[in-house]
Amino acid sequence: MTSRLFIAIAAVATAALLLATAASATPPTSELMAADYSRTFTGADSPCGFDIIFSGAGTVTVTTYYDSTGTPIRESIHGSLAHTVSSAWQTLSSKGPAPVHIDLIAGVAVDTGKEFAFHIQGSGVVWAQNGRFVFGDVGLVSYTGLNSLDTNALCGALAS
């Protein structure tokens, strides 16, 4: 057998093996999930002199990807959450379509895009977070992007 023929047969066999492995891998699965969370900022934790509540709610699609053994290795989360910041007197709303990509092996989640942006007529954006957030087991690992807060305008709008 010539070396060229041997190389060609080996290449075809390798390609067939790769295709068979890819074909037998578990296909991604998708699931709709409700997201609903809320955090109350009181006392020194509040940017205002009164309690405010920050919340997010909506439905997202979680897609899980698997390796060739069927073990989940990563997830992507897509959807849009409706966010509110409220006081006893007023509520401001925002909608943020920030996707999340999770490496299940490394235990790292990367959240990118517009989280929220609360607008007040005449003041513009008074509180916003947009960018790239990296979370690990210890919480926030890194952040790049826009993180703005106009405390006077936000608290003034929530107080009236």
N, C-alpha and C positions, 0 to 999 in steps of 0.2 A: 504494500500500500504506500503510495507516495505521501510525502508530508503535507502537500496541499490538500489532498483528498482527506487525510486524517484531520487536518485543521477544519475543513469544511464540515465533516461529519460531527466533529466536536462542537462546532459553533451551532449547528442545527440542533444537536442534542441539548446543549445549554439553553438555547432559546425555547425549546419545547418544555424544558424543566421550569424555566422562569414563567412561561405562560400558564403551565399547570399550577404552579404555586400561586400565581396571581388569581387564577380562576377559583382556587379553593379557599382563598382568603375570605374572611367574613366581610360582607359588604357593610358600609356605614348604615347606622340606624338613626332615625330622627324622631323626636318626641316634642310635642307642644307642652310647655310648662308655664304655670302661672308664677309670676314674680310679684311679691308684695312685701315691702319692708317699710319701717318707720323708725325714726330716731328723734327723741325729744332732747333739745338743748336747753338746759336750765342753769340758773345761777351763773357762775364764772364760765361755763361751757357755752353759753349763749352769746352771740355777738351783740345782742340787744339787751336792754335792761329788763326784759321779760322773756318768758318761755316761748320758743319757737319749735315747730315740728317740721322735719324734713322727711318726705316719703316718696316712694317710687312704686308704681304698679303697672302691670301689663302682662302680655303673653309673649313668650319667646320660644324660638325653635332651637332645641339642643340636638346637635348632630354628633354622634360618637363614632370614632374611627378605630379600627382594630388592626393588630398585626396578624401575621400569617397563622398564629396559634389561637386566634380569637380573643386575645387579651386587649382590653380597651387601652389605647395609647394616647389619644388626644380627643378634645371636644371643641366644637365651635358653637357659640351662642349668638343668634341673630334675632333681632326684634327691636322694638322701641318701647321704652317705658315712659309713662306720664309721671313727671315729678311735680311735687308741690312743696312749697315752704309756706307755713301758715302760723298765725298767732290766734289769740282769742278773738281778734277783730277782722283780720283780712287773710286772704290766700292768694299766692302768686303761683302760676303754672308754667311748665315747660315740658317739651317732649324731646327725648334724646335717643337717637338710634346708634348707640355705641356697641359694636360687636366685641365679643370676648373670645379669646383663643386660649385653651388650657392644655398644657403639656402634662398629661397624667403621670408620666414617668418621672419627670423632674419636679412636679408639684408646683409649677409656675403658671400663673394666669396673666395674660396681657389684654388689657382693655383699651381700645383705641376709639377716638372720635369725640363727638359731642355728648358729654354726659348730661349736662343741663345748662340752660342760660335763662335766667329770670330777667325779664324786661319790665321797665316802668316807663310809661309815656312821659316824655320830657326829661327823663334821666338816662335812658338807654339801658344797657345791661348793668344790673346791679350785683349779680352774683352768677359766676359761670365757672365751669370746669370743662376743658376740652384738651385732648392730648393723648398721651400714651402712658398708661399706668401699668406697672408691673407689680404683681402681688405674689408672695410666697407664703410659706407656713408661718412666717413671723409678721405678716401684714404687708404694708406697702414697702416695696424694695426700691423702686425708683419711679420718678415722674418727670416728664417733660411736656411742656405745653402751656396753656393758658389757665391760670387760676386767679380769678379776680373777684374781689368783694368790696363793694362800696357800702360800708356799714351804715353810714348816715342815711343814704337813700333807701337801703333795704329796710332798716328799722323804722324809718319815717313812714314808709308805705305800709308796713305791717302794723303800725301803731294806730293808724287812722281808720 
